[in-house]
Amino acid sequence: MIKSVIKKICPKFVMVWYHSLYFFAQRKYRAIKYRPLIEKTHEHYKEVAERIKNRGDRPLRFASYVVYDSTFGAYGLMDLMLDDLKHYSPKIIICPDVSRGDVHLKEQYKKTKAFFVNKYGAEYVVDGYDEKIGEFLDVSEQFDIIYCANPYDAMVNRVHGIEYLSTRNVLPIYMSYGTYVDKYGSQIVMPMLEISLFWKVFAETKYTYKDYQKYELYKGRNVVLSGYAKMDSFAKCTEINSSQRRIIIAPHHTISNKALPLSNFLVLSDFILELPKRYPDIDFVFRPHPLLFVNLVNEGFWTNEQVDNYISDIKSLGIDYSFGGDYFDVFVNSDAIIHDCASFIMEYLYTGHPACFVSKKENKNIFSSLGEKCLENHYIATNKQEIIKFIDDVVVSGNDSLREKRNLFVTQKLAINYPNVSRKILEEISI
């Protein structure tokens, strides 16, 4: 009650100033509180690194702890290691998501495991969970370096978390599966204790690197400016010639997330179904965030039946339903995107194609410096009419006024070490 009254009578700039002051005071307090643990952890890593150096002729044992197949960012590293099995022994460890209910845990675990078995073969995939008895498996002693695709300890069992791994004889590393284009990344993820407990963290841009120095509890001392490893895979994608234009529709999962209010899906769900009728000469690809339908059900917006009916409607209208796994082939074989996803704000720019970001009022102050720069190279829509205008003017008529500026931005600011970021990271971790 008191907070709402203060918000009404206080000028907005005063509230922004207050929240900023409070945030940095809290960050400083936490940095002081956790300093002994963080410094002790990084001293421990020096000892671990020395032991690994003295391993003799044994290959470097590398593991990727993966929860979702769509949030895996080490394809390039895997390829390089698989090409040099004399010096590297890579594995994919499947870790369950324990934060979204038992049904989702089991279903997603099977999906993620099946994806990586299909991609790399069963010999390179290791269970982090025994589905028969419901036991979480600690395999950390089998590896030297572990890449955690998920930075949130709350999402996984303790034995798959960073805080636990930081006490073991392994070196945990992190490269973001998405890009920190929003303040959620810089002001919530970067100050997490988990980030400071990684042996090395790899930053995708100079904007991100500076944010780590500003917001991380360890002040960026474990951060390496490498470039965005995930995009190395994009360079290998093959474009398939087609006379038909293709537009990706990519809704985010943050239906009711106050810290990251991106998703417009509930407002636009019916409109999406209208697009094939309005544009019969355009192919549409529906690529939702893997958590969109999970959150719709878990947060009480839709039932499972409504989700199934919607997916059925999507398919019956001839919309290509793309779900899970790698999406770069979808990117390459498209002509434009309409989305409200955080990572795609940066990632889709690599295609050279026009992008339309669907924004709303709550978006105004949530983006990082990287996000704001990327959005300067997007067309912005705030309603259905502006989305239609984007399709008519930019996609159909080809009036892409941002093309030259957009491509120059990618070349000069985003594509650091591209498409050899993974090789840069491999050099950093090869002890």
Summary of the structure (lengths in Angstrom):
residues: 431
radius of gyration: 22.1
end to end distance: 56.5
largest distance: 68.9
contacts: 1364
relative contact order: 0.12
helix: 50%
strand: 15%
